[in-house]
Amino acid sequence: LQLQASGGGLVQSGGSLRLSCATSRRTLDYYTIGWFRQAPGKEREWVSCVSSNSGSTAYADSVKDRFTISRDYSKNTVYLQIDRLKPEDTAVYYCAATDPKGYFATSCQRIFSSGVDYWGKGTPVTVSS
């Protein structure tokens, strides 16, 4: 299963970035896909996700109203738009996928609380103050 994250970089506080997670159509159709991040010296944390069937989305409280997750079926890509970046957003961002095992009505956040089946390589985001 391919998950290729890209789009990270160095940006000033208040700026924006769009992260991309390139995958396959089958993955978009079936798997719950999300984004996690790991800041220096901290544990990896869940950030956002999108359900495969309904397309419903969820966000961690710390990023709500600034992060937007979306899917582009023409490019088989999941995006994470990050606006009003803060220094505390500095982290390596990872794309992840989990098999919902038929529980398509379950929230994607709950799906990921059970674990991650596949990790992509991370893309680093550094926000300067």
MMTF fields as JSON, N, C-alpha, C and O atoms, coordinates in Angstrom:
{
  "mmtfVersion": "1.0.0",
  "mmtfProducer": "UNKNOWN",
  "numBonds": 515,
  "numAtoms": 516,
  "numGroups": 129,
  "numChains": 1,
  "numModels": 1,
  "chainsPerModel": [1],
  "groupsPerChain": [129],
  "chainIdList": ["A"],
  "bondAtomList": [4, 2, 8, 6, 12, 10, 16, 14, 20, 18, 24, 22, 28, 26, 32, 30, 36, 34, 40, 38, 44, 42, 48, 46, 52, 50, 56, 54, 60, 58, 64, 62, 68, 66, 72, 70, 76, 74, 80, 78, 84, 82, 88, 86, 92, 90, 96, 94, 100, 98, 104, 102, 108, 106, 112, 110, 116, 114, 120, 118, 124, 122, 128, 126, 132, 130, 136, 134, 140, 138, 144, 142, 148, 146, 152, 150, 156, 154, 160, 158, 164, 162, 168, 166, 172, 170, 176, 174, 180, 178, 184, 182, 188, 186, 192, 190, 196, 194, 200, 198, 204, 202, 208, 206, 212, 210, 216, 214, 220, 218, 224, 222, 228, 226, 232, 230, 236, 234, 240, 238, 244, 242, 248, 246, 252, 250, 256, 254, 260, 258, 264, 262, 268, 266, 272, 270, 276, 274, 280, 278, 284, 282, 288, 286, 292, 290, 296, 294, 300, 298, 304, 302, 308, 306, 312, 310, 316, 314, 320, 318, 324, 322, 328, 326, 332, 330, 336, 334, 340, 338, 344, 342, 348, 346, 352, 350, 356, 354, 360, 358, 364, 362, 368, 366, 372, 370, 376, 374, 380, 378, 384, 382, 388, 386, 392, 390, 396, 394, 400, 398, 404, 402, 408, 406, 412, 410, 416, 414, 420, 418, 424, 422, 428, 426, 432, 430, 436, 434, 440, 438, 444, 442, 448, 446, 452, 450, 456, 454, 460, 458, 464, 462, 468, 466, 472, 470, 476, 474, 480, 478, 484, 482, 488, 486, 492, 490, 496, 494, 500, 498, 504, 502, 508, 506, 512, 510],
  "bondOrderList": [1, 1, 1, 1, 1, 1, 1, 1, 1, 1, 1, 1, 1, 1, 1, 1, 1, 1, 1, 1, 1, 1, 1, 1, 1, 1, 1, 1, 1, 1, 1, 1, 1, 1, 1, 1, 1, 1, 1, 1, 1, 1, 1, 1, 1, 1, 1, 1, 1, 1, 1, 1, 1, 1, 1, 1, 1, 1, 1, 1, 1, 1, 1, 1, 1, 1, 1, 1, 1, 1, 1, 1, 1, 1, 1, 1, 1, 1, 1, 1, 1, 1, 1, 1, 1, 1, 1, 1, 1, 1, 1, 1, 1, 1, 1, 1, 1, 1, 1, 1, 1, 1, 1, 1, 1, 1, 1, 1, 1, 1, 1, 1, 1, 1, 1, 1, 1, 1, 1, 1, 1, 1, 1, 1, 1, 1, 1, 1],
  "groupList": [{"groupName": "LEU", "atomNameList": ["N", "CA", "C", "O"], "elementList": ["N", "C", "C", "O"], "formalChargeList": [0, 0, 0, 0], "bondAtomList": [1, 0, 2, 1, 3, 2], "bondOrderList": [1, 1, 2], "singleLetterCode": "L", "chemCompType": "L-PEPTIDE LINKING"}, {"groupName": "GLN", "atomNameList": ["N", "CA", "C", "O"], "elementList": ["N", "C", "C", "O"], "formalChargeList": [0, 0, 0, 0], "bondAtomList": [1, 0, 2, 1, 3, 2], "bondOrderList": [1, 1, 2], "singleLetterCode": "Q", "chemCompType": "L-PEPTIDE LINKING"}, {"groupName": "ALA", "atomNameList": ["N", "CA", "C", "O"], "elementList": ["N", "C", "C", "O"], "formalChargeList": [0, 0, 0, 0], "bondAtomList": [1, 0, 2, 1, 3, 2], "bondOrderList": [1, 1, 2], "singleLetterCode": "A", "chemCompType": "L-PEPTIDE LINKING"}, {"groupName": "SER", "atomNameList": ["N", "CA", "C", "O"], "elementList": ["N", "C", "C", "O"], "formalChargeList": [0, 0, 0, 0], "bondAtomList": [1, 0, 2, 1, 3, 2], "bondOrderList": [1, 1, 2], "singleLetterCode": "S", "chemCompType": "L-PEPTIDE LINKING"}, {"groupName": "GLY", "atomNameList": ["N", "CA", "C", "O"], "elementList": ["N", "C", "C", "O"], "formalChargeList": [0, 0, 0, 0], "bondAtomList": [1, 0, 2, 1, 3, 2], "bondOrderList": [1, 1, 2], "singleLetterCode": "G", "chemCompType": "PEPTIDE LINKING"}, {"groupName": "VAL", "atomNameList": ["N", "CA", "C", "O"], "elementList": ["N", "C", "C", "O"], "formalChargeList": [0, 0, 0, 0], "bondAtomList": [1, 0, 2, 1, 3, 2], "bondOrderList": [1, 1, 2], "singleLetterCode": "V", "chemCompType": "L-PEPTIDE LINKING"}, {"groupName": "ARG", "atomNameList": ["N", "CA", "C", "O"], "elementList": ["N", "C", "C", "O"], "formalChargeList": [0, 0, 0, 0], "bondAtomList": [1, 0, 2, 1, 3, 2], "bondOrderList": [1, 1, 2], "singleLetterCode": "R", "chemCompType": "L-PEPTIDE LINKING"}, {"groupName": "CYS", "atomNameList": ["N", "CA", "C", "O"], "elementList": ["N", "C", "C", "O"], "formalChargeList": [0, 0, 0, 0], "bondAtomList": [1, 0, 2, 1, 3, 2], "bondOrderList": [1, 1, 2], "singleLetterCode": "C", "chemCompType": "L-PEPTIDE LINKING"}, {"groupName": "THR", "atomNameList": ["N", "CA", "C", "O"], "elementList": ["N", "C", "C", "O"], "formalChargeList": [0, 0, 0, 0], "bondAtomList": [1, 0, 2, 1, 3, 2], "bondOrderList": [1, 1, 2], "singleLetterCode": "T", "chemCompType": "L-PEPTIDE LINKING"}, {"groupName": "ASP", "atomNameList": ["N", "CA", "C", "O"], "elementList": ["N", "C", "C", "O"], "formalChargeList": [0, 0, 0, 0], "bondAtomList": [1, 0, 2, 1, 3, 2], "bondOrderList": [1, 1, 2], "singleLetterCode": "D", "chemCompType": "L-PEPTIDE LINKING"}, {"groupName": "TYR", "atomNameList": ["N", "CA", "C", "O"], "elementList": ["N", "C", "C", "O"], "formalChargeList": [0, 0, 0, 0], "bondAtomList": [1, 0, 2, 1, 3, 2], "bondOrderList": [1, 1, 2], "singleLetterCode": "Y", "chemCompType": "L-PEPTIDE LINKING"}, {"groupName": "ILE", "atomNameList": ["N", "CA", "C", "O"], "elementList": ["N", "C", "C", "O"], "formalChargeList": [0, 0, 0, 0], "bondAtomList": [1, 0, 2, 1, 3, 2], "bondOrderList": [1, 1, 2], "singleLetterCode": "I", "chemCompType": "L-PEPTIDE LINKING"}, {"groupName": "TRP", "atomNameList": ["N", "CA", "C", "O"], "elementList": ["N", "C", "C", "O"], "formalChargeList": [0, 0, 0, 0], "bondAtomList": [1, 0, 2, 1, 3, 2], "bondOrderList": [1, 1, 2], "singleLetterCode": "W", "chemCompType": "L-PEPTIDE LINKING"}, {"groupName": "PHE", "atomNameList": ["N", "CA", "C", "O"], "elementList": ["N", "C", "C", "O"], "formalChargeList": [0, 0, 0, 0], "bondAtomList": [1, 0, 2, 1, 3, 2], "bondOrderList": [1, 1, 2], "singleLetterCode": "F", "chemCompType": "L-PEPTIDE LINKING"}, {"groupName": "PRO", "atomNameList": ["N", "CA", "C", "O"], "elementList": ["N", "C", "C", "O"], "formalChargeList": [0, 0, 0, 0], "bondAtomList": [1, 0, 2, 1, 3, 2], "bondOrderList": [1, 1, 2], "singleLetterCode": "P", "chemCompType": "L-PEPTIDE LINKING"}, {"groupName": "LYS", "atomNameList": ["N", "CA", "C", "O"], "elementList": ["N", "C", "C", "O"], "formalChargeList": [0, 0, 0, 0], "bondAtomList": [1, 0, 2, 1, 3, 2], "bondOrderList": [1, 1, 2], "singleLetterCode": "K", "chemCompType": "L-PEPTIDE LINKING"}, {"groupName": "GLU", "atomNameList": ["N", "CA", "C", "O"], "elementList": ["N", "C", "C", "O"], "formalChargeList": [0, 0, 0, 0], "bondAtomList": [1, 0, 2, 1, 3, 2], "bondOrderList": [1, 1, 2], "singleLetterCode": "E", "chemCompType": "L-PEPTIDE LINKING"}, {"groupName": "ASN", "atomNameList": ["N", "CA", "C", "O"], "elementList": ["N", "C", "C", "O"], "formalChargeList": [0, 0, 0, 0], "bondAtomList": [1, 0, 2, 1, 3, 2], "bondOrderList": [1, 1, 2], "singleLetterCode": "N", "chemCompType": "L-PEPTIDE LINKING"}],
  "groupTypeList": [0, 1, 0, 1, 2, 3, 4, 4, 4, 0, 5, 1, 3, 4, 4, 3, 0, 6, 0, 3, 7, 2, 8, 3, 6, 6, 8, 0, 9, 10, 10, 8, 11, 4, 12, 13, 6, 1, 2, 14, 4, 15, 16, 6, 16, 12, 5, 3, 7, 5, 3, 3, 17, 3, 4, 3, 8, 2, 10, 2, 9, 3, 5, 15, 9, 6, 13, 8, 11, 3, 6, 9, 10, 3, 15, 17, 8, 5, 10, 0, 1, 11, 9, 6, 0, 15, 14, 16, 9, 8, 2, 5, 10, 10, 7, 2, 2, 8, 9, 14, 15, 4, 10, 13, 2, 8, 3, 7, 1, 6, 11, 13, 3, 3, 4, 5, 9, 10, 12, 4, 15, 4, 8, 14, 5, 8, 5, 3, 3],
  "groupIdList": [1, 2, 3, 4, 5, 6, 7, 8, 9, 10, 11, 12, 13, 14, 15, 16, 17, 18, 19, 20, 21, 22, 23, 24, 25, 26, 27, 28, 29, 30, 31, 32, 33, 34, 35, 36, 37, 38, 39, 40, 41, 42, 43, 44, 45, 46, 47, 48, 49, 50, 51, 52, 53, 54, 55, 56, 57, 58, 59, 60, 61, 62, 63, 64, 65, 66, 67, 68, 69, 70, 71, 72, 73, 74, 75, 76, 77, 78, 79, 80, 81, 82, 83, 84, 85, 86, 87, 88, 89, 90, 91, 92, 93, 94, 95, 96, 97, 98, 99, 100, 101, 102, 103, 104, 105, 106, 107, 108, 109, 110, 111, 112, 113, 114, 115, 116, 117, 118, 119, 120, 121, 122, 123, 124, 125, 126, 127, 128, 129],
  "secStructList": [7, 7, 7, 3, 3, 3, 7, 7, 3, 3, 3, 3, 6, 6, 7, 7, 3, 3, 3, 3, 3, 3, 7, 7, 2, 2, 2, 2, 2, 2, 1, 3, 3, 3, 3, 3, 3, 3, 7, 6, 6, 1, 7, 7, 3, 3, 3, 3, 3, 3, 7, 6, 6, 6, 7, 7, 3, 3, 3, 7, 6, 6, 6, 6, 6, 6, 3, 3, 3, 3, 3, 3, 6, 6, 6, 6, 3, 3, 3, 3, 3, 3, 7, 1, 7, 7, 4, 4, 4, 7, 3, 3, 3, 3, 3, 3, 3, 3, 7, 7, 6, 6, 7, 6, 6, 1, 7, 2, 2, 2, 2, 2, 2, 6, 7, 7, 1, 3, 3, 7, 5, 7, 3, 3, 3, 3, 3, 3, 7],
  "xCoordList": [0.851, 0.0, 0.901, 1.773, 0.677, 1.536, 0.938, -0.236, 1.746, 1.391, 2.621, 3.588, 2.584, 3.737, 3.407, 2.682, 3.948, 3.691, 4.714, 5.881, 4.264, 5.146, 4.535, 3.397, 5.306, 4.779, 5.276, 4.971, 6.036, 6.558, 7.625, 8.088, 8.014, 9.036, 9.162, 8.599, 9.915, 10.12, 9.199, 9.187, 8.43, 7.481, 7.423, 7.659, 7.113, 7.009, 5.682, 4.691, 5.679, 4.448, 3.368, 3.613, 2.18, 1.068, 0.899, -0.11, 1.87, 1.814, 0.985, 0.331, 1.027, 0.234, 1.082, 2.086, 0.657, 1.267, 0.163, -0.872, 0.405, -0.499, 0.31, 1.166, 0.031, 0.686, -0.118, -1.346, 0.588, -0.055, 0.3, 1.412, -0.65, -0.426, -0.919, -2.12, 0.023, -0.32, -0.499, 0.308, -1.568, -1.848, -2.541, -2.432, -3.243, -3.935, -5.442, -5.945, -6.147, -7.596, -8.215, -9.172, -7.675, -8.21, -8.081, -8.981, -6.955, -6.751, -7.752, -8.34, -7.946, -8.909, -10.314, -11.081, -10.644, -11.995, -12.271, -13.407, -11.258, -11.522, -10.966, -11.621, -9.765, -9.1, -9.461, -9.71, -9.481, -9.549, -8.15, -7.172, -8.051, -6.748, -6.661, -7.625, -5.493, -5.337, -3.931, -3.022, -3.788, -2.492, -2.146, -2.993, -0.887, -0.334, 0.878, 1.386, 1.333, 2.566, 3.357, 2.806, 4.655, 5.536, 6.494, 7.353, 6.337, 7.212, 8.474, 8.459, 9.557, 10.81, 10.613, 10.094, 11.03, 10.95, 9.567, 9.364, 8.624, 7.254, 6.771, 7.368, 5.688, 5.102, 4.322, 3.881, 4.17, 3.382, 1.918, 1.405, 1.255, -0.13, -0.991, -0.55, -2.223, -3.188, -3.597, -3.759, -3.768, -4.096, -5.464, -6.309, -5.665, -6.898, -7.099, -6.159, -8.34, -8.602, -9.86, -10.657, -10.004, -11.188, -11.658, -10.854, -12.954, -13.529, -13.618, -13.881, -13.397, -13.378, -14.763, -14.912, -15.767, -17.094, -17.86, -18.332, -17.982, -18.798, -18.038, -18.643, -16.72, -15.931, -15.981, -15.501, -16.555, -16.605, -15.201, -14.339, -14.993, -13.663, -13.662, -14.711, -12.474, -12.308, -10.96, -10.018, -10.885, -9.668, -9.386, -10.295, -8.105, -7.723, -8.089, -8.071, -8.417, -8.815, -7.735, -8.036, -6.498, -5.388, -5.252, -4.59, -5.879, -5.716, -7.039, -7.07, -8.112, -9.427, -9.486, -8.947, -10.128, -10.296, -9.056, -9.104, -7.956, -6.755, -6.342, -5.703, -6.704, -6.326, -7.563, -8.663, -7.369, -8.461, -7.96, -6.988, -8.63, -8.268, -9.244, -10.436, -8.727, -9.587, -9.027, -7.874, -9.862, -9.435, -9.643, -10.611, -8.733, -8.837, -8.753, -7.669, -9.887, -9.896, -9.232, -8.775, -9.169, -8.505, -7.006, -6.336, -6.483, -5.043, -4.727, -3.566, -5.753, -5.569, -4.719, -3.75, -5.095, -4.292, -5.189, -6.301, -4.667, -5.31, -4.454, -3.235, -5.1, -4.391, -4.648, -5.689, -3.679, -3.871, -3.454, -2.268, -4.445, -4.199, -3.989, -4.828, -2.875, -2.555, -2.449, -1.583, -3.308, -3.319, -2.947, -3.016, -2.552, -2.193, -1.251, -1.5, -0.169, 0.79, 1.383, 1.605, 1.633, 2.223, 3.525, 3.687, 4.448, 5.685, 5.429, 6.202, 4.374, 4.076, 3.562, 3.372, 3.336, 2.992, 4.234, 4.13, 5.401, 6.649, 6.694, 6.596, 6.841, 6.809, 7.071, 7.082, 7.278, 7.256, 5.831, 5.274, 5.253, 3.87, 3.849, 4.556, 3.019, 2.925, 1.512, 0.525, 1.446, 0.19, 0.018, 0.996, -1.2, -1.439, -2.76, -3.651, -2.859, -4.092, -4.427, -3.548, -5.72, -6.181, -7.395, -8.28, -7.419, -8.548, -9.738, -9.646, -10.857, -12.012, -12.734, -13.62, -12.347, -12.892, -14.42, -15.078, -14.959, -16.4, -17.136, -18.323, -16.475, -17.122, -17.106, -16.505, -17.774, -17.725, -18.506, -18.269, -19.429, -20.217, -19.503, -19.932, -18.428, -17.665, -16.81, -16.268, -16.685, -15.881, -14.443, -13.925, -13.812, -12.431, -11.507, -10.528, -11.821, -10.999, -11.048, -10.028, -12.21, -12.334, -11.637, -11.037, -11.723, -11.012, -9.524, -8.899, -8.956, -7.525, -7.169, -6.026, -8.112, -7.817, -7.514, -6.914, -7.927, -7.638, -6.277, -5.818, -5.637, -4.311, -4.175, -5.164, -2.959, -2.637, -2.069, -1.169, -2.593, -2.114, -0.908, -0.001, -0.913, 0.154, 0.585, -0.234, 1.897, 2.479, 3.211, 3.861, 3.091, 3.928, 5.154, 5.214, 6.124, 7.285, 6.845, 5.964, 7.446, 7.025, 7.566, 8.535, 6.909, 7.381, 7.52, 6.562, 8.69, 8.921, 8.352, 8.442, 7.773, 7.265, 7.953, 7.93, 8.56, 9.22, 8.627, 8.619, 8.127, 7.504, 8.386, 8.625, 8.857, 9.71, 8.851, 7.852, 9.264, 8.48, 8.939, 8.392],
  "yCoordList": [-1.166, 0.0, 1.234, 1.38, 2.118, 3.291, 4.502, 4.82, 5.168, 6.438, 7.334, 7.159, 8.271, 9.122, 10.553, 11.262, 10.966, 12.309, 13.287, 12.944, 14.502, 15.557, 16.907, 16.995, 17.957, 19.304, 20.046, 21.226, 19.38, 20.051, 21.064, 21.114, 21.877, 22.868, 23.82, 23.613, 24.869, 25.925, 27.085, 27.575, 27.522, 28.599, 29.49, 29.035, 30.743, 31.664, 31.499, 31.059, 31.853, 31.808, 32.647, 33.764, 32.074, 32.748, 32.339, 32.665, 31.634, 31.207, 29.952, 29.466, 29.436, 28.26, 27.234, 27.567, 25.998, 24.913, 23.943, 23.849, 23.225, 22.143, 20.868, 20.75, 19.927, 18.63, 17.691, 17.755, 16.831, 15.872, 14.455, 14.183, 13.567, 12.144, 11.41, 11.207, 11.02, 10.325, 8.844, 8.224, 8.29, 6.878, 6.301, 6.853, 5.21, 4.589, 4.8, 5.137, 4.596, 4.725, 3.71, 4.022, 2.514, 1.479, 1.905, 1.678, 2.519, 2.962, 4.051, 4.031, 5.002, 6.059, 5.501, 5.982, 4.498, 3.952, 3.152, 3.113, 2.519, 1.561, 1.952, 1.74, 2.52, 2.746, 4.096, 5.078, 4.11, 5.364, 5.977, 5.312, 7.228, 7.874, 9.071, 9.813, 9.234, 10.353, 10.895, 10.39, 11.936, 12.571, 12.557, 12.794, 12.274, 12.328, 13.247, 13.564, 13.668, 14.445, 14.106, 13.698, 14.291, 14.035, 15.204, 15.42, 15.948, 17.072, 16.563, 15.489, 17.314, 16.888, 16.6, 17.435, 15.421, 15.055, 14.666, 14.441, 14.586, 14.248, 12.987, 12.534, 12.441, 11.274, 11.682, 12.823, 10.718, 10.967, 11.145, 10.41, 12.114, 12.385, 12.449, 12.859, 12.032, 12.099, 13.548, 14.309, 13.936, 15.308, 15.396, 16.206, 14.556, 14.649, 13.367, 12.6, 13.139, 11.953, 12.147, 13.058, 11.253, 11.262, 9.829, 8.933, 9.621, 8.288, 7.937, 8.798, 6.658, 6.244, 6.302, 6.773, 5.842, 5.714, 7.03, 7.471, 7.654, 8.865, 10.133, 11.144, 10.092, 11.304, 12.237, 13.368, 11.78, 12.643, 12.828, 11.961, 13.958, 14.318, 14.559, 14.747, 14.548, 14.825, 15.487, 15.28, 16.295, 17.042, 17.023, 17.003, 17.03, 17.21, 18.632, 19.55, 18.805, 20.13, 21.177, 22.344, 20.762, 21.716, 22.301, 23.322, 21.655, 22.124, 22.503, 22.994, 22.276, 22.581, 24.046, 24.912, 24.319, 25.669, 26.178, 27.24, 25.452, 25.855, 24.807, 25.133, 23.547, 22.455, 21.98, 21.935, 21.631, 21.091, 19.887, 19.979, 18.763, 17.554, 17.383, 17.658, 16.928, 16.743, 15.633, 15.226, 15.163, 14.115, 14.594, 15.295, 14.215, 14.517, 13.194, 12.631, 12.701, 11.414, 11.472, 10.444, 12.636, 12.737, 12.542, 12.176, 12.792, 12.639, 11.564, 11.362, 10.882, 9.852, 10.388, 9.758, 11.536, 12.229, 12.761, 13.236, 12.665, 13.293, 14.489, 14.38, 15.618, 16.846, 17.232, 16.909, 17.928, 18.571, 20.019, 20.341, 20.876, 22.312, 22.849, 22.652, 23.526, 24.063, 25.567, 26.079, 26.273, 27.737, 28.295, 27.609, 29.552, 30.248, 29.386, 29.111, 28.969, 28.087, 28.734, 29.944, 27.889, 28.329, 27.571, 26.468, 28.126, 27.396, 26.015, 25.088, 25.869, 24.562, 23.543, 22.376, 23.964, 23.018, 22.349, 21.427, 22.813, 22.212, 20.737, 20.373, 19.899, 18.447, 17.753, 18.377, 16.463, 15.634, 15.118, 14.543, 15.32, 14.941, 13.638, 13.482, 12.717, 11.387, 11.138, 11.469, 10.556, 10.083, 8.63, 7.886, 8.223, 6.871, 6.338, 7.094, 5.024, 4.384, 3.201, 2.473, 3.033, 1.902, 1.271, 1.961, -0.027, -0.784, -0.634, -1.041, -0.059, 0.097, -1.214, -1.268, -2.268, -3.603, -3.614, -4.289, -2.85, -2.834, -1.832, -1.594, -1.244, -0.271, 1.119, 2.057, 1.225, 2.464, 3.579, 4.753, 3.237, 4.258, 4.783, 5.763, 4.132, 4.565, 5.76, 5.823, 6.703, 7.895, 7.496, 6.529, 8.263, 7.935, 8.064, 7.327, 9.005, 9.165, 7.896, 7.466, 7.305, 6.08, 4.923, 4.064, 4.908, 3.881, 3.941, 2.91, 5.139, 5.284, 5.037, 4.697, 5.199, 4.922, 3.446, 3.067, 2.615, 1.184, 0.82, -0.314, 1.787, 1.529, 1.937, 2.244, 1.94, 2.298, 1.07, 0.411, 0.77, -0.383, -0.044, -0.859, 1.15, 1.54, 2.98, 3.871, 3.167, 4.5, 4.877, 4.046, 6.139, 6.664, 7.31, 7.495, 7.649, 8.386, 9.803, 10.35, 10.391, 11.712, 12.835, 12.675, 13.97, 15.182, 16.238, 16.494, 16.86, 17.782, 19.173, 19.721, 19.719, 21.086, 21.856, 21.44, 22.975, 23.822, 25.213, 25.835, 25.696, 27.016, 27.935, 27.685, 28.985, 29.94, 31.065, 31.476, 31.542, 32.598, 33.974, 34.979],
  "zCoordList": [0.0, 0.0, 0.0, 0.856, -0.97, -1.123, -0.431, -0.619, 0.365, 0.966, 0.855, 1.596, -0.051, -0.296, 0.117, -0.582, 1.26, 1.776, 1.223, 1.033, 0.97, 0.488, 0.817, 1.279, 0.572, 0.741, 1.958, 2.129, 2.807, 3.983, 3.621, 2.481, 4.604, 4.36, 5.517, 6.592, 5.269, 6.258, 5.925, 4.796, 6.908, 6.668, 7.904, 9.024, 7.689, 8.806, 9.527, 8.944, 10.786, 11.579, 10.891, 10.434, 10.835, 10.171, 8.717, 8.093, 8.18, 6.794, 6.603, 7.526, 5.368, 5.022, 4.279, 3.65, 4.367, 3.62, 3.227, 3.888, 2.137, 1.795, 1.657, 0.78, 2.524, 2.471, 1.582, 1.536, 0.888, -0.007, 0.404, 0.857, 0.242, 0.481, -0.767, -0.95, -1.615, -2.851, -2.567, -1.873, -3.114, -2.877, -4.1, -5.194, -3.925, -5.042, -4.91, -3.839, -6.014, -5.986, -5.025, -4.317, -5.006, -4.127, -2.653, -1.845, -2.334, -0.968, -0.612, 0.47, -1.522, -1.262, -1.088, -0.254, -1.866, -1.838, -0.58, -0.107, -0.037, 1.032, 2.395, 3.416, 2.421, 3.7, 4.321, 3.623, 5.624, 6.369, 6.333, 6.677, 5.924, 5.763, 6.694, 6.88, 7.265, 8.186, 8.209, 7.549, 8.99, 9.194, 10.683, 11.544, 10.95, 12.286, 12.238, 11.162, 13.396, 13.427, 14.688, 15.711, 14.571, 15.701, 15.83, 14.974, 16.903, 17.185, 17.871, 18.472, 17.79, 18.423, 19.909, 20.65, 20.331, 21.732, 22.22, 23.413, 21.308, 21.715, 21.003, 20.026, 21.513, 20.884, 19.64, 19.499, 18.752, 17.559, 17.955, 18.798, 17.35, 17.684, 16.431, 15.357, 16.612, 15.521, 15.294, 16.249, 14.012, 13.656, 12.975, 13.356, 11.971, 11.194, 10.406, 10.198, 9.964, 9.154, 8.321, 8.548, 7.346, 6.489, 6.292, 6.037, 6.412, 6.247, 4.772, 3.932, 4.464, 3.066, 2.448, 1.32, 3.151, 2.56, 2.551, 1.503, 3.711, 3.824, 3.492, 3.137, 3.603, 3.405, 4.597, 4.518, 5.701, 6.881, 7.432, 7.291, 8.051, 8.52, 10.026, 10.642, 10.597, 12.018, 12.23, 11.464, 13.294, 13.592, 15.089, 15.919, 15.399, 16.787, 17.204, 16.385, 18.464, 18.943, 18.704, 18.452, 18.784, 18.664, 17.258, 17.068, 16.279, 14.892, 14.244, 13.116, 14.952, 14.393, 13.976, 14.665, 12.87, 12.306, 11.584, 10.964, 11.649, 10.905, 9.881, 8.881, 10.127, 9.235, 8.48, 9.032, 7.221, 6.419, 5.639, 4.889, 5.824, 5.086, 3.923, 4.055, 2.791, 1.627, 0.739, 0.874, -0.159, -1.096, -2.521, -2.815, -3.403, -4.825, -5.572, -5.726, -6.032, -6.711, -8.081, -8.582, -8.692, -9.994, -9.877, -10.842, -8.672, -8.448, -7.41, -7.054, -6.929, -5.892, -4.74, -4.316, -4.258, -3.252, -2.134, -2.368, -0.925, 0.239, 0.633, 0.768, 0.813, 1.166, 2.615, 3.187, 3.194, 4.484, 4.314, 4.251, 4.243, 4.15, 5.553, 6.431, 5.763, 7.077, 6.966, 6.256, 7.651, 7.638, 9.004, 10.024, 8.988, 10.243, 11.071, 12.245, 10.436, 11.092, 12.324, 12.377, 13.318, 14.569, 14.799, 14.275, 15.56, 15.845, 16.44, 16.199, 17.2, 17.805, 16.793, 17.138, 15.555, 14.491, 13.911, 13.101, 14.327, 13.847, 14.211, 15.383, 13.208, 13.416, 12.087, 11.026, 12.175, 10.977, 10.829, 11.764, 9.674, 9.418, 8.617, 7.621, 9.085, 8.475, 7.971, 8.629, 6.807, 6.267, 6.715, 6.779, 7.021, 7.529, 6.997, 6.611, 6.986, 6.519, 7.417, 7.879, 7.65, 8.464, 7.811, 7.305, 7.831, 7.305, 8.255, 9.413, 7.791, 8.686, 8.982, 9.836, 8.269, 8.519, 8.479, 9.271, 7.541, 7.363, 8.22, 8.0, 9.179, 10.069, 9.426, 9.95, 8.29, 7.547, 8.216, 7.931, 9.098, 9.783, 11.022, 11.63, 11.384, 12.559, 12.192, 11.088, 13.102, 12.814, 12.533, 13.092, 11.655, 11.294, 12.504, 12.624, 13.401, 14.602, 15.438, 15.977, 15.548, 16.325, 15.623, 16.269, 14.281, 13.529, 13.848, 14.097, 13.843, 14.1, 15.56, 15.865, 16.45, 17.86, 18.069, 19.075, 17.121, 17.212, 16.646, 16.785, 16.007, 15.475, 14.029, 13.362, 13.55, 12.168, 11.469, 11.99, 10.296, 9.54, 8.654, 8.485, 8.102, 7.183, 7.46, 7.686, 7.432, 7.586, 6.305, 5.67, 5.943, 4.89, 5.52, 6.736, 4.692, 5.176, 5.5, 4.837, 6.501, 6.934, 6.07, 5.328, 6.192, 5.555, 6.637, 7.367, 6.759, 7.872, 7.627, 6.528, 8.667, 8.649, 9.769, 10.928, 9.414, 10.391, 10.304, 9.241, 11.438, 11.471, 12.303, 13.484, 11.682, 12.381, 12.96, 12.369, 14.117, 14.776, 14.34, 14.794]
}
